[in-house]
Structures are given as C-alpha cells and as structure tokens.
Amino acid sequence: MSLPVRCLVFLLLSSPSPALARSWIVQPDSSGDAPTIQAGIDSAAAGDTVLVFPGSYTGEKNRNISFLGKAITVRAPAGRDSTFVDAERLGRGFLFTSGEGADSRLEGFTVREGSGGSVNTSDGGGILCFASSPTITGCRFTECTANDLGGAVHLDSGSAATIDSCEFYDNRARHGGGISMLLSDGSVTNCVFERDSAENDGGAIRCVGSSATIARCAFTDCAADDHGGGVVFEGASMAGITACQFTGNRAKFGGGLSVWFSEPVVTGCVFSGCAAREDGGAVRVEGISAAGESLEVAVYFEDVAITGSHAIRSGGGLFMIDHDAVFVNGRVDSNISERGGGGIYVKHGSSAFAGVRVIGNTAGLDGGGICVAGTAAIALDDVVVAANTSMRSGGGICLTGAAVATITTGTIARNAADSLGGA
C-alpha cells in the first residue's frame, strides 16, 4: 500500500464518527432512561427522540416542560388517548421560549388542566410559545386556562408554530379560549375545537396583528362574551381561513367569526346555527380600528355558506360596517335578525356580491334578505334574493339613508314585507 493511501486510511479510521441519534425512554413509574419528561429532554441532543410511554405524568418535572431550544422530538407513541401531561393547575404543560424551530416536535399527548401564570407570563395555559416555532401534532388540550391570552396555546412575538391534527376541549381564557396569536404567524390545520370560551374575544382562536393560516378545522359550541364565538381577527391581521365548519358558536358580536380592522380571506367555510346577542349571527366585519383608522382592503369570501343563524339586532347571517367586502359564489339562507337584514346587513363601505343566493331569511324590521344602510354601496351580479320576509319594509332588499345598490343580473322573487316593498 502506498504512503498516501495508508495516510488516507488512517485519517478515515481516526476521524470521529457523527453522533448517532438515540431514543430516551420515559416511563410513568420513572423506570426508563430518564425519570421525568424534563429529564429526558435534558439528556437529549439534537436529532434525538424522547419516547414517553402511556400513563399520567404529574409533578414538578412533568409540567412547565421546556424544550431548551433543542431540535428534538418528544413523542407519545401510544397517542393522546393514553398519555397525559397533567399540570394539575399548577403550571403549564410545555414551554417553547428558547427559539425552537420546526424540528422541535411535540407529538401525541393530552395536556390537561394546564394553567398560565406560574412561569414567564400569565398566557398559554397548556403551551407557551415565545419567539419560537415548534411543530405540535396529534395532541389534545382539555380544561386548560389562562388569566389573559390563550387558554390552551399562546403564540407570541413572531412565533410561527405549526399546530396540526390537535383537539381542544373546554379550554378558557380572557382572550382566545383555545389558541391566541399575538404578532405571530401560526398555522392551525385539521383541528377540532369544542366548548372553548373567552371572557372577551375569540372563544376558540384570537389573532392580533398576525398572519394566521386556519384550514380544515371544526368549531363547535364555542363562546365569547364579546367578539367572535369561534374566531376573531383583530389589529390588521392578514389571515386565511379555509374549509372550516362553524356550528352553534355564540358571542355578543359575530357568533362564529368576528373581523375587526383585519383582512382575512375566507373560503369554503360553513357557518350554521350560530348566534349573536347583538350583531352578526354568524359573521361580523368592522373596518374601523380603536384609534379611528380605516382599512381599505376588502374582506374576501368565496364558496361560503351561512345558514340558520340568529342575531338579536342586525345581520342574522352577516353584518358588515365600515369595511369593504367581496362575496363570491356562496349562500346565505334561513337566518333571522330581530331588527335589520335577516340575511345580510351592510352599513357604510362598498361591497360586491356575485353568484350569491340569499334565500329564506327573516328580519324583524327591514330587509328580510339584505338591508343596506348609511352610505353603503353594494353591487349585485347574478344574485338570487328569494323567499325572504321582513316584518316592516323590504322583504327582499331594503335601502335606507344614502345607501345605493347596483344590480347587474339576478333574480328577486317571492319576498314579502308586512308594510312596504315586498321585493
């Protein structure tokens, strides 16, 4: 063997080999490689996996569990039905506060009775993400609470967490009973929210100044005392909400969805049986901020169905004020308002409706199908307004104040009013 070849072989044999990823076993009786979940994370290096076996994990090192910035996977291989992190209302489940990225993964746990307030802030009862972007999949959050933001999960300060195939039951907070996002870009997909609640805004999800993606989620029987029984977007949030189901959610404003000074794109969603104690039985949109700023970008709805919802005041299905909107290829049917706009109520702003069916709605006062008020201008193209009823004026469409409606094509038929203007 020549000298250069011998030297090369020596160098290859003497070079340190890359560390191999390993798994750390955690057992509920502390008999594994590490006695607690936190101890398993403490021992793990980048690329490692902490495998947490079935059981209920309680105690100091099994709550407020920090990933410590590590790109590791913490997995419950038996899944959320049999592996529980029970914080016993003495702290959170998990913390991502050290710049974790997408390779920091949490998989397959139930986090129950987490409570924000004991570490860092009063936000995020189940999980707190601060300037971190972990991946959270296949988890369940039950009966978690926060004094302020995010009963189950709170994302803050540029967090871009991915939350997929998770379940949220009976969580509560002041804002965002299930999830809160503040100046963050979270993705929430294939999730279920049931009976989550907020003392103020966002029974299930609240987004403030955030670019959120919400897709293929179901929101059922969630509630907020103020805005957005299901979801609320505030503070110039730019969000996409796609193929979601809103059923039986309720709030003071916007029983299913409330949009305040924000620019969401809502596509392929269904709102049914939602209720508002004031305006917007299913959806409420407002374009003026608390500081009096106006928003020029329109909310966009496409292939959206709003049905069987109820508002004590106006907009049994959809209520919009001081905001432009585009609504394409949807239906608004069988909704009730006790004042104006059984199906749709628009005040100020400019809105365009194309290919929308407004059928079988009822208003206690004006505009059984659509009520247009103030300085609002609406354009209707290929819109059907039929079989709507008002107890006063405009069974199909009612214009009040300086409102203007431009109708290009469409059908207005079989509407009825007790006083003026059956059509």
Phi and psi in degrees as a GROMACS rama.xvg file:
@    title "Ramachandran Plot"
@    xaxis  label "Phi"
@    yaxis  label "Psi"
@TYPE xy
-71.6943  160.938  SER-2
-61.2889  -44.6601  LEU-3
-61.125  -38.899  PRO-4
-67.4846  -43.0318  VAL-5
-59.9904  -39.4868  ARG-6
-65.0553  -39.9296  CYS-7
-64.736  -44.2813  LEU-8
-61.0353  -42.3078  VAL-9
-61.8468  -42.4654  PHE-10
-65.2493  -40.5002  LEU-11
-65.0228  -41.5949  LEU-12
-71.2862  -31.4321  LEU-13
-90.5727  -12.107  SER-14
-71.3853  139.59  SER-15
-66.6263  136.039  PRO-16
-80.7299  150.824  SER-17
-59.7188  143.854  PRO-18
-64.7876  134.882  ALA-19
-86.6469  136.099  LEU-20
-63.4345  143.095  ALA-21
-131.817  167.456  ARG-22
-109.196  140.871  SER-23
-113.823  122.495  TRP-24
-91.5999  131.472  ILE-25
-120.966  126.818  VAL-26
-113.217  150.016  GLN-27
-63.8715  -21.8633  PRO-28
-94.0544  12.6678  ASP-29
67.2609  20.1435  SER-30
-92.8734  2.10264  SER-31
-82.9156  -160.575  GLY-32
-66.2651  -26.9355  ASP-33
-135.257  143.709  ALA-34
-75.5062  -22.0655  PRO-35
-139.319  167.907  THR-36
-63.8599  -42.3699  ILE-37
-62.7238  -38.9747  GLN-38
-64.3582  -36.3109  ALA-39
-62.8325  -42.8962  GLY-40
-65.7289  -41.496  ILE-41
-56.6568  -37.475  ASP-42
-80.1416  -24.7601  SER-43
-75.3193  149.592  ALA-44
-112.688  169.24  ALA-45
-52.4346  132.564  ALA-46
91.1653  -11.2827  GLY-47
-77.101  165.969  ASP-48
-125.863  132.188  THR-49
-100.651  113.982  VAL-50
-98.1574  117.699  LEU-51
-106.291  116.57  VAL-52
-79.7494  162.876  PHE-53
-57.4207  144.396  PRO-54
146.973  -178.506  GLY-55
-108.196  125.311  SER-56
-108.689  120.521  TYR-57
-131.038  174.048  THR-58
99.4879  171.106  GLY-59
-58.0474  -43.016  GLU-60
-90.0485  5.71567  LYS-61
-115.956  19.8041  ASN-62
-143.652  165.286  ARG-63
48.6881  44.691  ASN-64
-80.1887  119.534  ILE-65
-101.67  135.541  SER-66
-76.9871  -11.746  PHE-67
58.9043  28.4276  LEU-68
75.6242  8.92389  GLY-69
-86.8229  140.25  LYS-70
-86.3434  75.815  ALA-71
-129.547  166.33  ILE-72
-110.391  128.309  THR-73
-110.642  112.009  VAL-74
-126.724  138.425  ARG-75
-102.519  97.0807  ALA-76
-63.0358  -25.4296  PRO-77
-82.0303  -10.8361  ALA-78
91.3777  175.003  GLY-79
-70.1942  -16.4739  ARG-80
-75.588  -14.192  ASP-81
-135.339  2.77773  SER-82
-128.589  116.725  THR-83
-124.446  130.493  PHE-84
-101.524  106.856  VAL-85
-104.914  104.265  ASP-86
-79.5621  -7.90528  ALA-87
55.1663  28.8579  GLU-88
60.1606  24.6994  ARG-89
-108.654  3.39196  LEU-90
166.429  -170.625  GLY-91
-86.6158  175.419  ARG-92
-80.3122  -61.5841  GLY-93
-134.972  154.491  PHE-94
-125.07  130.445  LEU-95
-122.316  90.0501  PHE-96
-132.226  16.507  THR-97
-123.785  32.8204  SER-98
74.4948  27.3901  GLY-99
-60.9162  148.232  GLU-100
-113.528  -165.865  GLY-101
-63.6127  -22.1162  ALA-102
-81.0762  -1.1237  ASP-103
-91.7418  108.271  SER-104
-119.847  134.839  ARG-105
-119.221  124.048  LEU-106
-136.953  125.9  GLU-107
85.4375  22.3765  GLY-108
-104.815  155.64  PHE-109
-100.319  125.309  THR-110
-107.303  118.587  VAL-111
-128.932  149.315  ARG-112
52.2772  40.5351  GLU-113
-79.2967  150.323  GLY-114
-140.98  118.661  SER-115
-70.7697  154.058  GLY-116
124.119  -17.505  GLY-117
-91.7415  -22.279  SER-118
-134.825  130.954  VAL-119
68.725  -72.6789  ASN-120
-138.704  -178.998  THR-121
-92.114  14.519  SER-122
-104.46  153.482  ASP-123
72.8309  82.8128  GLY-124
-68.2711  -38.9776  GLY-125
-92.9554  -47.1558  GLY-126
-141.191  136.659  ILE-127
-114.727  124.752  LEU-128
-115.025  119.011  CYS-129
-123.85  114.763  PHE-130
50.66  39.9736  ALA-131
-140.944  154.693  SER-132
-137.332  63.3781  SER-133
-75.1468  173.769  PRO-134
-110.589  123.833  THR-135
-122.777  115.767  ILE-136
-133.624  146.411  THR-137
62.2327  26.5917  GLY-138
-102.255  164.461  CYS-139
-129.577  139.178  ARG-140
-123.753  120.647  PHE-141
-131.074  134.376  THR-142
54.4134  39.3749  GLU-143
-93.7161  149.225  CYS-144
-137.978  152.832  THR-145
-139.021  142.662  ALA-146
-66.5666  -25.8681  ASN-147
-129.649  -80.4767  ASP-148
-112.021  130.683  LEU-149
74.1614  84.6429  GLY-150
-57.396  -45.2266  GLY-151
-97.3183  -48.9748  ALA-152
-138.336  135.948  VAL-153
-126.564  128.888  HIS-154
-109.445  131.022  LEU-155
-139.108  149.488  ASP-156
55.5162  59.1997  SER-157
81.5678  13.9546  GLY-158
-68.7103  135.375  SER-159
-126.084  54.2831  ALA-160
-66.7014  148.457  ALA-161
-104.7  119.718  THR-162
-118.761  113.279  ILE-163
-132.854  139.328  ASP-164
54.6339  43.3984  SER-165
-109.854  161.577  CYS-166
-123.002  139.586  GLU-167
-129.218  113.827  PHE-168
-127.05  126.253  TYR-169
60.5694  36.7448  ASP-170
-95.8045  156.206  ASN-171
-151.821  153.698  ARG-172
-160.817  175.444  ALA-173
-68.0431  -44.5797  ARG-174
-132.108  130.066  HIS-175
72.4418  75.6767  GLY-176
-59.5269  -39.2466  GLY-177
-92.5829  -61.3288  GLY-178
-133.199  138.964  ILE-179
-121.611  136.991  SER-180
-123.793  126.114  MET-181
-124.798  113.853  LEU-182
51.6419  47.0098  LEU-183
-138.705  170.543  SER-184
-129.431  56.3697  ASP-185
-75.6867  155.674  GLY-186
-118.909  125.014  SER-187
-124.23  112.234  VAL-188
-133.26  144.978  THR-189
56.1709  39.0137  ASN-190
-110.784  159.735  CYS-191
-121.028  131.108  VAL-192
-123.747  121.825  PHE-193
-135.996  129.617  GLU-194
60.2269  25.5848  ARG-195
-79.5128  151.232  ASP-196
-147.9  154.558  SER-197
-132.386  139.453  ALA-198
-68.1784  -27.5736  GLU-199
-118.18  -91.7471  ASN-200
-114.848  144.548  ASP-201
75.4244  78.9221  GLY-202
-56.6983  -43.7893  GLY-203
-102.318  -51.3663  ALA-204
-136.08  136.457  ILE-205
-126.731  129.367  ARG-206
-121.708  126.212  CYS-207
-125.283  120.293  VAL-208
56.6135  36.0179  GLY-209
-124.46  152.028  SER-210
-104.616  88.5483  SER-211
-97.9329  148.998  ALA-212
-118.553  120.622  THR-213
-126.424  118.482  ILE-214
-142.628  140.255  ALA-215
54.8313  44.3941  ARG-216
-111.827  156.691  CYS-217
-120.513  129.494  ALA-218
-119.192  115.732  PHE-219
-131.627  126.344  THR-220
56.3338  34.8233  ASP-221
-90.9249  157.472  CYS-222
-148.521  146.755  ALA-223
-135.218  141.39  ALA-224
-71.1079  -20.6017  ASP-225
-121.702  -96.2658  ASP-226
-103.043  137.648  HIS-227
71.2073  82.5706  GLY-228
-60.6525  -36.9762  GLY-229
-94.0203  -65.0845  GLY-230
-136.237  144.084  VAL-231
-131.928  135.653  VAL-232
-111.843  129.24  PHE-233
-136.285  166.038  GLU-234
59.9146  49.1027  GLY-235
61.1272  37.3226  ALA-236
-69.8067  139.539  SER-237
-114.164  105.409  MET-238
-130.811  154.934  ALA-239
-119.318  128.697  GLY-240
-128.087  118.13  ILE-241
-131.909  134.524  THR-242
53.0917  44.0743  ALA-243
-106.439  153.69  CYS-244
-114.58  126.218  GLN-245
-116.591  115.599  PHE-246
-131.694  120.571  THR-247
66.1388  26.3918  GLY-248
-86.6445  158.283  ASN-249
-150.436  150.696  ARG-250
-163.493  175.406  ALA-251
-70.1753  -45.359  LYS-252
-126.389  123.696  PHE-253
70.6842  80.8266  GLY-254
-58.3525  -41.2681  GLY-255
-96.1654  -51.6539  GLY-256
-138.033  134.267  LEU-257
-123.915  131.271  SER-258
-119.565  120.164  VAL-259
-128.703  110.778  TRP-260
54.1869  49.5661  PHE-261
-145.234  173.451  SER-262
-131.245  57.1973  GLU-263
-75.9045  155.7  PRO-264
-111.026  118.316  VAL-265
-113.636  115.731  VAL-266
-133.126  139.36  THR-267
63.0545  27.1151  GLY-268
-100.983  154.62  CYS-269
-125.184  126.908  VAL-270
-114.025  121.539  PHE-271
-140.772  138.062  SER-272
63.4248  27.7032  GLY-273
-89.9511  164.39  CYS-274
-148.603  144.795  ALA-275
-126.264  136.636  ALA-276
-72.5892  -17.0348  ARG-277
-127.638  -95.1856  GLU-278
-111.903  147.345  ASP-279
76.5121  76.1146  GLY-280
-54.9685  -44.7106  GLY-281
-103.075  -47.888  ALA-282
-136.66  136.485  VAL-283
-129.182  133.88  ARG-284
-126.626  127.785  VAL-285
-134.526  135.773  GLU-286
-107.946  4.56537  GLY-287
-105.042  128.116  ILE-288
-78.4186  171.908  SER-289
-62.3461  -26.3307  ALA-290
-88.4693  3.51884  ALA-291
87.2474  7.28629  GLY-292
-74.2843  149.57  GLU-293
-108.506  153.243  SER-294
-112.523  124.234  LEU-295
-91.4246  -18.1819  GLU-296
-80.4082  138.67  VAL-297
-83.6477  146.656  ALA-298
-71.9324  141.301  VAL-299
-120.466  124.202  TYR-300
-116.788  134.604  PHE-301
-143.746  134.948  GLU-302
52.7685  45.1122  ASP-303
-106.598  135.171  VAL-304
-113.43  128.977  ALA-305
-124.143  113.557  ILE-306
-143.833  144.752  THR-307
62.098  30.0666  GLY-308
-106.768  168.181  SER-309
-146.019  133.302  HIS-310
-123.507  134.959  ALA-311
-66.1186  -34.1398  ILE-312
-103.473  -101.744  ARG-313
-119.262  155.881  SER-314
72.3272  71.0266  GLY-315
-58.4563  -37.6552  GLY-316
-99.687  -58.5378  GLY-317
-133.058  130.848  LEU-318
-124.093  129.357  PHE-319
-134.935  134.281  MET-320
-141.199  132.938  ILE-321
55.0392  38.0339  ASP-322
-150.691  138.418  HIS-323
-82.2295  152.287  ASP-324
-152.156  152.126  ALA-325
-126.315  129.484  VAL-326
-129.247  115.773  PHE-327
-123.002  130.758  VAL-328
53.6382  65.5998  ASN-329
-144.119  -172.042  GLY-330
-141.56  145.486  ARG-331
-130.775  104.644  VAL-332
-141.495  148.583  ASP-333
61.5446  33.6472  SER-334
-100.314  161.267  ASN-335
-135.941  132.627  ILE-336
-122.98  147.081  SER-337
-87.155  -6.43983  GLU-338
-122.499  -107.782  ARG-339
-102.738  150.941  GLY-340
67.7648  75.7734  GLY-341
-59.036  -40.8678  GLY-342
-94.3046  -55.8511  GLY-343
-136.229  137.183  ILE-344
-127.023  126.108  TYR-345
-126.521  126.171  VAL-346
-129.863  122.376  LYS-347
62.6633  171.701  HIS-348
75.9458  172.131  GLY-349
-120.004  132.463  SER-350
-134.376  145.032  SER-351
-125.193  132.175  ALA-352
-122.105  129.287  PHE-353
-137.619  128.193  ALA-354
67.4393  28.8382  GLY-355
-103.263  140.83  VAL-356
-109.689  118.747  ARG-357
-114.32  100.775  VAL-358
-136.975  133.454  ILE-359
70.0232  30.1348  GLY-360
-96.1195  161.586  ASN-361
-136.667  133.585  THR-362
-118.248  138.901  ALA-363
-71.0423  -23.1281  GLY-364
-122.699  -94.5077  LEU-365
-113.479  145.537  ASP-366
73.114  75.4979  GLY-367
-59.0178  -42.5976  GLY-368
-89.8167  -58.4986  GLY-369
-137.079  133.993  ILE-370
-118.664  126.441  CYS-371
-117.163  121.881  VAL-372
-131.391  168.298  ALA-373
64.2664  -130.071  GLY-374
-104.495  20.8819  THR-375
-65.5381  146.937  ALA-376
-128.645  125.385  ALA-377
-123.277  148.033  ILE-378
-119.134  129.66  ALA-379
-117.535  123.969  LEU-380
-132.23  122.464  ASP-381
54.2777  45.7403  ASP-382
-106.618  134.869  VAL-383
-104.566  122.952  VAL-384
-120.137  104.608  VAL-385
-144.674  146.226  ALA-386
58.5036  32.8262  ALA-387
-96.9739  159.493  ASN-388
-138.288  137.528  THR-389
-124.915  148.827  SER-390
-83.535  -6.53095  MET-391
-132.134  -84.8855  ARG-392
-123.871  149.039  SER-393
66.1884  76.5859  GLY-394
-60.0632  -40.3016  GLY-395
-92.5772  -61.7508  GLY-396
-133.739  135.634  ILE-397
-125.948  129.539  CYS-398
-108.473  130.609  LEU-399
-127.369  160.1  THR-400
62.4685  -134.082  GLY-401
-99.3891  21.5983  ALA-402
-67.6573  149.192  ALA-403
-132.713  137.998  VAL-404
-125.64  132.382  ALA-405
-113.516  120.276  THR-406
-112.189  117.117  ILE-407
-86.8746  -62.4907  THR-408
-138.863  162.195  THR-409
149.209  -172.899  GLY-410
-132.859  129.192  THR-411
-123.373  111.642  ILE-412
-153.251  149.291  ALA-413
58.8542  29.7415  ARG-414
-91.5763  159.675  ASN-415
-144.428  143.71  ALA-416
-133.414  143.092  ALA-417
-73.4937  -23.2804  ASP-418
-117.534  -80.5896  SER-419
-120.5  142.193  LEU-420
67.8494  78.7401  GLY-421
-60.261  -37.4562  GLY-422
